[in-house]
Amino acid sequence: MCGIVGYAGKRDVVSVLFKGLTNLEYRGYDSAGMALRDDGEIKIYKTLGKLINLKNELELKKNEIHHPTSGIGHIRWATHGSPSLVNAHPHTCNCGKLAIVHNGIIENYKELREELIKKGCTFKSQTDTETIAHLVANEYSITKNLEEAVRNSVKKLQGAYAVCVMHKDVPDVIIGARKHAPMLVAIGEDENFIASDTPAIIEYTKKAIYLDDNEIAVVTKNSVKITDTEGNEIKKNIEILPFEPAALSKQGYKHFMLKEIHEQPDVIRNVLNGKLFDIDAPVILNEVKIDADTLKKLNKIKIIACGTSLHAALAGKYLIEDFAGISVEVEASSEYIYRKTTTDASTLVIGVSQSGETADTITAIKQAKSKNSHVLIITNRPDSNMARLADSLIPVNAGIEVSVAATKSYTAQLISFYLLAIHFAEIKNTLDSEFLKHLKHELIQIPSKIETILSDLKPIKECAKKFSSYKNFIYISRGINLATAYEGALKLKEISYINATGYPAGELKHGPIAMLDETMPVLAILIPGGITYEKILSNCEEAKARNAKLIALTSSDDTNIDSIFDIVLRIPKVPEILSPAMTCVPLQLLAYFIAEYLGKDVDQPRNLAKSVTVE
């Protein structure tokens, strides 16, 4: 989940690399570095900590940097070896002529390391990446051909990698290779780029070639050649990237997270656009290739996801079972891939991922495809690996999400599940026509109702200020909003580092109630008219009897709760079945403002990265 950028061309190389790394910093920020070809040498600069430290280092060393003509850069999220200067990328071989940056995990690096030590290589770091550097250098000493050396080396690697390699003796050539980790080549005029994600290069060009597994790119400022690991040249299509540079601007907001929360009404409109035209017309999902016969043959649906996407999947399970009457199982991708499953040709497998590059989910999807399951992908990145594996696709159209904590992509995933559940219900004719019209009408109103929430942040700010000093938090709900409780707790954990946990409200008395006292706030999500509303109120009374501080998240028509709760946060009136698309917003804002009061790094919380591209 590290960030990689490589450049050969006419621009200021340091500026291009630094800008690219800045736009990839959401992928990791334990350390950063660059390797520059300058004055016929490979010069390496790296620092510990965030990217600003590398900028300061480059400024201090500017007199020794003359006119670089190519370079590679890296921003790290530590896997092998703790965050330290010696473990920072780029890594070199013994002679210092070769430089390499790497994203992924090499599973057999210890065995390779032992072999290379016997050949005289001296290791300085604890990383698996340094093993690749020595491996390529050793192959180059034999072949005297850098491209062949890289090909020979990657054949020996087990695990996941996206690598960029430079060598002093091969001027202004950057070689990239990938397997189970994202990499693209971007095409410009008298310049070309390599990157692990589009934000690194979108300011300069929108033309890109996506590398597939076991492909190698040889890049200069005037040429791009793609081969397989045997050296056979591959003709690849140049694709036009679907993003604009403006997406990488905060546009006046203090943090990207706050900007992205405020973008949610328009994001929902984008998701609905072209799919839900009118309450009397069926939902249109052109890229979902599932017809009535396919649905009839399904034994079950399996939804696989991680993190925030897993919470969207839990809401999706509720919706599909309720609307379409199809049995749905939800499982964390990291659990699915390491057990014997019953997935088969009669199972629809839905993979959910913001980035479309989540390693565990990609592995799970590949396993499902090997069992002949139809695979439907819900992702924010139609250009991603997961999207390319899909038999059916729902792009969520949330735009680039920079803040590590997912907000608008979660809401877009929820809306996508509403559309999918309705689509299945329409195919199977399982919903009353009047209810279906009402549902669509209310769904169309969601963006404007979220705008109402965003127009008055004072109650949420006051709640955040009052509870920012607490060290623990419990979120509870039942039914469709249980996913909201889990997601709200996750947001608070991610950016404020407060120990927050979501529970089914009925489970409080089965253990967690032992933790309740005046130091433990309990936030309950309950919507009038819901089948579990009275039950959740009863659970809150139990918490109040143990002196817990109570916060309610409810709708504007709820008049029964002021005497029970210390604070009440309200959303516009909405049917309970649609409420998760709105209840998530105050919880995102609550987490945001608590983190801000505590002085946390909201957009780049410690130990986290946006795209988890290792298992």
C-alpha positions in Angstrom: 0.0 0.0 0.0 3.0 2.2 -0.5 3.0 4.9 -3.2 5.3 4.7 -6.2 6.0 7.3 -9.0 8.5 7.2 -11.7 9.3 9.9 -14.3 11.4 10.4 -17.4 10.9 13.6 -19.4 11.3 17.3 -19.9 9.9 18.7 -16.7 11.7 19.3 -13.4 12.1 15.8 -12.2 12.1 16.6 -8.5 9.0 18.6 -8.7 7.1 15.9 -10.7 8.1 13.2 -8.3 7.3 15.3 -5.2 3.9 16.3 -6.6 3.2 12.7 -7.4 4.2 11.5 -3.9 2.1 14.3 -2.4 -1.0 13.0 -4.2 -0.2 9.4 -3.1 0.5 10.2 0.6 -2.8 8.7 1.5 -1.2 5.3 0.7 1.4 5.6 3.4 3.5 8.1 5.3 6.1 6.3 7.5 9.0 7.5 5.3 9.7 8.9 1.8 12.5 8.9 -0.7 13.7 9.6 -4.3 16.3 8.2 -6.6 17.4 10.7 -9.2 19.6 10.3 -12.3 21.7 13.4 -12.2 25.2 14.1 -13.6 25.4 10.5 -14.8 24.9 9.2 -11.3 22.1 7.8 -9.2 21.6 10.1 -6.2 19.3 8.9 -3.4 17.5 11.1 -0.9 15.2 9.7 1.8 13.8 10.7 5.2 11.8 9.3 8.0 8.2 10.5 8.6 5.9 12.4 6.4 6.7 13.8 3.0 7.3 17.3 4.3 10.6 16.0 5.8 11.7 14.8 2.3 10.9 18.3 0.9 13.1 19.9 3.6 15.9 17.4 2.9 15.8 18.2 -0.8 15.9 21.9 -0.1 19.0 21.4 2.1 20.7 19.4 -0.6 19.6 21.5 -3.6 23.1 22.6 -4.4 24.1 19.1 -5.2 21.1 18.4 -7.4 21.8 19.9 -10.8 19.6 18.7 -13.7 18.0 15.3 -13.1 16.6 13.7 -16.2 14.7 10.8 -14.6 13.8 9.5 -11.2 11.7 7.2 -9.0 10.0 8.1 -5.8 8.3 6.3 -2.9 6.1 6.9 0.1 6.1 4.0 2.5 3.6 2.2 4.8 5.9 -0.2 6.7 5.4 -3.9 6.4 8.9 -5.6 6.7 11.0 -3.6 9.1 9.9 -0.7 11.3 9.7 2.8 10.0 13.4 4.0 9.9 15.8 5.7 7.6 17.6 2.5 6.7 14.3 0.8 5.8 13.0 3.7 3.7 13.0 3.4 0.0 14.7 3.6 -2.5 17.0 0.7 -1.8 20.2 -0.1 -3.6 22.6 -2.9 -4.3 26.1 -3.1 -2.9 27.7 -1.0 -5.6 25.0 1.7 -5.4 24.4 1.8 -9.1 20.9 0.3 -9.0 17.9 1.8 -7.2 14.5 0.2 -6.6 11.2 1.1 -5.0 8.6 -1.5 -4.2 5.0 -1.9 -3.1 3.8 -5.3 -1.8 5.2 -8.2 0.2 7.7 -10.8 -1.0 6.9 -14.0 0.8 10.1 -15.8 0.0 12.5 -13.0 0.6 14.3 -14.8 3.5 15.3 -17.7 1.3 16.4 -15.4 -1.5 18.3 -13.2 1.0 20.2 -16.2 2.3 21.2 -17.2 -1.3 22.3 -13.6 -2.0 24.4 -13.4 1.2 26.2 -16.5 0.1 27.0 -14.7 -3.2 28.6 -11.8 -1.3 25.7 -9.4 -1.0 25.6 -7.2 2.2 22.2 -6.3 3.5 21.6 -3.0 5.4 17.9 -3.1 6.1 15.2 -5.4 7.4 13.0 -5.0 4.3 12.0 -7.6 1.7 12.6 -4.8 -0.9 16.3 -4.8 -0.5 16.3 -8.4 -1.5 14.9 -7.5 -4.9 17.6 -4.8 -5.3 20.4 -7.3 -4.8 18.6 -9.9 -6.9 18.3 -7.6 -9.9 21.9 -6.4 -9.5 23.1 -10.0 -9.4 21.2 -10.8 -12.5 22.4 -7.7 -14.2 26.0 -8.6 -13.5 25.4 -11.8 -15.5 23.2 -10.5 -18.4 24.4 -6.9 -18.7 20.8 -6.2 -19.8 18.6 -4.4 -17.2 15.3 -5.5 -18.8 16.4 -9.1 -18.9 17.7 -8.9 -15.3 14.3 -7.6 -14.1 12.5 -10.4 -16.0 14.7 -13.1 -14.5 14.4 -11.6 -11.0 10.6 -11.3 -10.8 10.3 -14.9 -11.9 11.9 -15.8 -8.6 9.6 -13.7 -6.5 6.7 -15.1 -4.6 4.0 -12.8 -3.2 2.9 -9.3 -4.4 5.0 -6.6 -5.9 4.9 -3.4 -7.9 8.5 -2.4 -8.5 10.4 0.4 -10.3 14.1 0.0 -11.1 16.8 2.4 -12.4 20.5 1.7 -13.1 23.4 4.1 -13.5 24.6 2.2 -16.6 21.3 2.4 -18.4 20.6 6.1 -18.7 17.0 7.4 -18.3 15.4 4.0 -18.5 12.8 3.1 -15.8 11.6 -0.5 -15.6 8.3 -1.3 -13.8 6.9 -4.7 -13.1 3.8 -5.9 -11.2 2.1 -8.9 -9.7 -0.9 -8.6 -7.4 -0.2 -4.9 -6.8 -1.4 -2.0 -8.9 0.8 -0.2 -11.5 0.1 2.0 -14.5 2.2 3.7 -17.2 1.0 7.2 -18.1 1.7 8.7 -21.5 2.7 12.3 -22.1 4.4 14.4 -24.8 8.2 13.8 -24.6 7.6 12.4 -21.1 6.2 9.2 -19.6 5.4 8.2 -16.0 5.0 5.1 -13.9 2.7 5.2 -10.8 0.9 3.0 -8.4 -2.3 5.1 -8.7 -3.8 7.8 -10.9 -3.6 10.8 -8.5 0.2 10.8 -9.0 0.0 11.7 -12.7 -3.5 13.1 -13.3 -2.2 16.7 -13.3 0.0 15.9 -16.3 -1.9 13.5 -18.5 -5.1 11.5 -18.7 -3.7 8.8 -21.0 -2.7 5.5 -19.2 -1.8 1.9 -19.8 -2.7 -0.5 -16.9 -0.2 -3.3 -16.4 -1.6 -6.7 -15.6 0.0 -9.4 -13.5 3.4 -10.6 -14.8 3.8 -7.7 -17.1 6.9 -5.5 -17.4 7.1 -1.9 -18.7 10.3 -0.4 -20.1 9.9 3.4 -20.0 11.9 6.3 -21.4 10.8 9.8 -22.1 10.0 8.9 -25.7 9.0 5.3 -25.5 7.0 2.6 -23.7 7.4 -1.1 -24.2 5.3 -3.7 -22.4 6.4 -7.3 -22.3 5.6 -10.5 -20.4 8.1 -12.2 -18.1 9.5 -14.1 -21.2 10.2 -10.9 -23.1 7.3 -11.2 -25.5 6.0 -7.8 -26.4 2.4 -7.1 -25.6 0.2 -4.5 -27.3 -1.9 -2.7 -24.7 -4.7 -0.2 -25.1 -4.2 3.4 -23.9 -7.1 4.3 -21.7 -8.5 7.7 -20.7 -8.5 8.3 -17.0 -11.9 9.3 -15.6 -10.7 11.8 -13.0 -9.9 15.6 -12.9 -7.0 17.3 -11.1 -9.6 19.4 -9.2 -10.5 16.3 -7.1 -7.1 16.7 -5.4 -7.9 20.2 -4.0 -9.4 20.9 -0.6 -11.4 23.7 -2.2 -11.4 25.8 0.9 -12.1 23.1 3.4 -9.7 22.5 6.3 -9.4 18.8 5.6 -10.1 16.5 2.7 -12.4 14.5 5.0 -14.7 17.5 5.6 -14.7 18.3 1.9 -15.6 14.7 1.0 -18.4 14.6 3.7 -19.9 17.7 2.1 -19.6 16.2 -1.4 -22.0 13.3 -0.5 -25.3 14.8 -1.8 -23.7 15.2 -5.2 -22.1 11.8 -5.0 -25.5 10.2 -4.4 -26.9 12.1 -7.3 -24.1 10.8 -9.5 -24.8 7.2 -8.4 -28.5 7.6 -9.1 -27.9 9.4 -12.4 -28.6 7.1 -15.3 -29.8 4.3 -13.1 -33.0 5.7 -11.5 -34.8 8.0 -13.9 -38.3 7.9 -12.6 -40.3 6.2 -9.8 -42.4 4.5 -12.5 -39.4 3.2 -14.4 -37.3 0.2 -13.5 -33.7 0.7 -12.1 -31.2 0.4 -14.9 -27.9 -1.3 -14.1 -26.3 -1.7 -17.6 -23.2 -3.4 -16.4 -25.0 -5.9 -14.2 -25.3 -9.0 -16.4 -27.7 -11.0 -14.2 -31.1 -11.9 -15.6 -34.1 -13.7 -14.2 -32.8 -17.1 -15.1 -29.5 -16.5 -13.4 -31.3 -15.2 -10.3 -33.6 -18.2 -10.2 -30.6 -20.6 -10.2 -28.8 -18.9 -7.3 -28.6 -20.7 -4.0 -27.2 -17.7 -2.3 -25.3 -14.5 -2.5 -21.9 -14.1 -0.9 -20.6 -10.5 -0.2 -16.9 -10.2 0.5 -15.3 -7.0 1.7 -13.0 -5.4 4.2 -13.2 -2.4 6.6 -15.8 0.3 5.8 -16.8 -1.7 2.7 -17.6 -4.6 4.9 -20.1 -2.4 6.8 -21.7 -1.4 3.5 -22.0 -5.1 2.7 -23.8 -5.7 6.0 -26.4 -3.1 5.0 -26.5 -4.7 1.5 -27.3 -8.1 3.0 -30.3 -6.7 4.9 -31.6 -4.9 1.7 -31.2 -7.8 -0.7 -32.8 -10.3 1.7 -35.6 -7.9 2.5 -36.4 -6.7 -1.1 -35.5 -9.8 -3.2 -35.8 -12.7 -0.8 -32.4 -14.1 -1.6 -30.2 -15.6 1.1 -27.1 -13.5 1.6 -23.9 -14.1 3.6 -21.3 -11.5 4.4 -17.7 -12.3 5.2 -14.5 -10.4 5.7 -12.2 -11.1 2.7 -9.3 -12.0 5.0 -11.4 -14.8 6.5 -12.9 -16.1 3.3 -9.6 -16.7 1.6 -8.2 -19.0 4.3 -11.0 -21.5 4.7 -12.9 -24.1 2.7 -16.0 -22.3 1.3 -19.2 -23.6 -0.3 -19.0 -21.0 -3.1 -19.9 -22.5 -6.5 -21.6 -21.8 -9.8 -24.9 -21.3 -8.0 -23.4 -18.5 -5.9 -23.3 -14.9 -6.8 -20.2 -13.4 -5.3 -20.2 -9.6 -4.7 -16.9 -7.9 -4.0 -16.9 -4.5 -2.5 -13.9 -2.2 -2.4 -13.4 1.6 -2.5 -10.0 1.3 -4.3 -10.7 -2.0 -6.2 -7.2 -2.9 -5.2 -7.8 -4.5 -1.7 -5.5 -7.5 -1.7 -7.6 -9.8 0.4 -10.7 -9.1 -1.6 -8.9 -9.6 -4.9 -7.7 -13.0 -3.7 -11.2 -13.9 -2.6 -12.7 -12.9 -5.9 -10.1 -14.9 -7.8 -11.0 -17.9 -5.7 -14.7 -17.4 -6.4 -14.1 -17.2 -10.1 -12.1 -20.5 -10.0 -15.4 -22.0 -8.6 -17.3 -20.6 -11.6 -19.2 -18.1 -9.5 -20.6 -15.0 -11.2 -18.7 -12.1 -9.7 -20.2 -8.6 -9.3 -17.9 -5.8 -8.2 -19.0 -2.6 -6.4 -16.1 -0.2 -6.5 -15.2 3.5 -6.8 -12.5 2.6 -9.3 -13.8 1.2 -12.6 -10.1 1.2 -13.7 -9.0 -1.1 -10.9 -7.9 -4.8 -10.8 -11.2 -5.9 -9.2 -13.2 -4.2 -11.9 -11.2 -6.0 -14.5 -12.0 -9.3 -12.9 -15.8 -8.6 -12.8 -18.5 -10.4 -14.7 -20.8 -7.6 -13.6 -19.9 -4.1 -12.3 -21.5 -1.2 -10.4 -19.2 1.8 -10.4 -20.1 4.0 -7.4 -19.0 7.3 -9.1 -17.8 8.9 -5.9 -14.7 10.5 -7.5 -11.2 10.4 -6.0 -11.3 10.1 -2.2 -8.1 11.4 -0.6 -8.8 11.2 3.1 -7.8 7.9 4.5 -11.1 7.6 6.4 -13.8 6.6 3.9 -16.9 8.8 3.8 -18.4 9.5 0.4 -17.3 6.1 -1.0 -19.2 4.4 1.9 -22.4 6.3 1.1 -22.0 5.6 -2.6 -21.6 1.9 -1.8 -24.8 2.0 0.3 -26.8 3.7 -2.5 -25.4 1.1 -5.0 -26.7 -1.7 -2.7 -30.2 0.0 -2.6 -30.2 0.1 -6.4 -29.0 -3.5 -6.7 -31.6 -4.8 -4.2 -34.4 -2.9 -6.0 -33.1 -4.2 -9.3 -33.2 -7.8 -8.1 -36.7 -7.2 -6.6 -38.0 -5.8 -9.9 -36.6 -8.9 -11.8 -38.2 -11.2 -9.3 -41.3 -9.1 -8.8 -41.0 -9.4 -5.0 -42.1 -5.9 -3.9 -45.5 -4.3 -4.0 -45.6 -1.7 -6.8 -46.8 1.1 -4.6 -44.2 0.4 -2.0 -41.6 0.3 -4.7 -42.7 3.7 -6.0 -42.6 5.2 -2.5 -39.1 3.7 -2.0 -37.7 5.2 -5.2 -39.4 8.6 -4.4 -37.7 8.7 -1.0 -34.4 7.5 -2.4 -34.3 10.4 -4.8 -34.9 12.8 -1.8 -31.9 11.6 0.1 -29.3 14.1 -1.3 -31.4 17.1 -0.4 -32.0 15.8 3.1 -28.3 15.3 3.6 -27.8 18.9 2.5 -30.2 19.8 5.4 -27.9 18.0 7.8 -24.9 19.7 6.4 -26.5 23.1 6.7 -26.5 23.1 10.5 -23.4 21.5 12.1 -23.8 23.3 15.4 -25.5 20.4 17.3 -22.8 17.9 16.1 -20.0 20.2 17.0 -21.4 20.7 20.5 -21.7 17.0 21.0 -18.2 16.5 19.7 -16.8 19.1 22.1 -18.7 17.6 25.1 -17.5 14.0 24.4 -14.0 14.6 23.0 -12.4 13.9 26.4 -13.8 10.4 26.8 -11.5 7.4 26.2 -14.1 4.8 25.2 -17.4 4.8 23.2 -20.1 2.3 22.5 -22.4 2.6 19.4 -25.6 0.5 19.3 -28.5 -0.2 16.9 -30.5 -3.0 15.5 -31.6 -4.1 12.1 -30.6 -2.0 9.0 -28.7 0.5 11.1 -26.5 -2.0 12.9 -24.1 -1.5 10.0 -24.2 2.2 10.8 -23.2 1.6 14.4 -20.2 -0.5 13.2 -19.2 2.2 10.7 -19.7 5.1 13.2 -17.5 3.3 15.7 -14.8 2.6 13.1 -14.7 6.3 12.0 -14.2 7.4 15.6 -11.4 4.8 16.1 -9.7 5.6 12.8 -9.2 9.4 13.2 -9.5 10.1 17.0 -7.9 6.9 18.4 -10.8 6.6 20.9 -11.6 3.0 21.6 -15.1 2.8 20.0 -17.1 -0.4 19.5 -20.3 -1.1 17.7 -22.8 -3.7 19.1 -26.3 -5.0 18.3 -28.3 -3.2 21.0 -29.7 -6.4 22.2 -26.3 -7.8 22.9 -25.4 -5.1 25.5 -26.8 -7.2 28.3 -24.8 -10.2 27.1 -21.5 -8.9 28.4 -20.7 -5.3 27.3 -23.1 -3.9 29.9 -20.4 -4.7 32.4 -18.4 -1.8 31.0 -21.1 0.8 31.5 -20.7 3.6 34.0 -20.5 7.4 33.8 -17.2 7.2 31.8 -18.8 5.2 29.0 -20.9 7.1 26.4 -23.4 5.1 24.5 -24.7 6.4 21.1 -27.9 4.8 19.9 -29.2 4.9 16.4 -33.0 4.5 16.4 -35.6 5.6 13.8 -39.3 5.9 14.7 -41.5 3.5 12.9 -38.9 0.8 12.8 -39.7 -2.7 14.1 -36.9 -2.5 16.7 -37.4 1.1 17.8 -39.1 0.3 21.2 -36.5 -2.5 21.8 -33.6 -0.1 21.3 -35.2 2.4 23.7 -35.4 -0.3 26.3 -31.8 -1.1 25.8 -30.9 2.6 26.3 -32.9 2.6 29.5 -30.8 -0.3 30.7 -27.6 1.7 29.9 -29.0 4.8 31.6 -29.6 2.8 34.8 -25.9 2.1 34.8 -25.1 5.9 34.6 -23.9 5.8 31.0 -24.0 9.0 29.1 -26.5 8.6 26.3 -26.6 10.1 22.8 -29.5 9.5 20.4 -29.3 9.7 16.6 -32.8 9.8 15.4 -35.2 11.6 13.0 -36.9 14.9 13.4 -40.3 13.4 14.1 -39.1 11.5 17.2 -40.7 13.1 20.3 -40.3 10.3 22.8 -36.6 10.5 23.8 -35.6 13.9 25.2 -36.0 12.7 28.8 -33.8 9.7 28.3 -30.8 11.0 26.4 -28.2 13.6 27.3 -27.9 14.7 23.7 -30.1 14.2 20.7 -28.8 14.4 17.1 -31.5 14.5 14.4 -31.8 13.9 10.7 -34.8 14.8 8.5 -37.7 12.4 8.6 -37.0 9.3 6.5 -38.3 5.7 6.3 -36.1 3.4 8.5 -35.2 1.2 5.6 -33.5 4.2 3.9 -32.0 5.8 7.0 -28.5 4.3 6.8 -27.8 6.6 3.8 -28.4 9.5 6.2 -27.5 8.3 9.7 -23.9 7.7 8.6 -23.4 11.5 7.9 -23.7 12.8 11.5 -21.5 10.0 12.7 -18.8 10.9 10.1 -19.1 14.5 11.3 -19.0 13.6 15.0 -15.8 11.6 14.4 -14.3 14.4 12.4 -15.0 17.2 15.0 -13.9 15.0 17.9 -10.6 14.3 16.1 -10.2 18.0 15.3 -10.8 19.0 18.9 -8.1 16.5 19.9 -5.7 17.9 17.4 -5.4 14.7 15.4 -4.2 14.4 11.8 -7.6 13.8 10.3 -6.7 13.0 6.8 -3.7 10.8 7.6 -4.3 9.0 10.8 -1.4 7.0 12.3 -0.7 3.5 11.1 -3.3 3.6 8.3 -3.3 3.9 4.6 -6.0 4.3 2.0 -5.4 1.3 -0.2 -4.5 -2.0 1.5 -2.7 -3.8 -1.3 -1.1 -6.5 0.9 -2.9 -9.4 2.6 
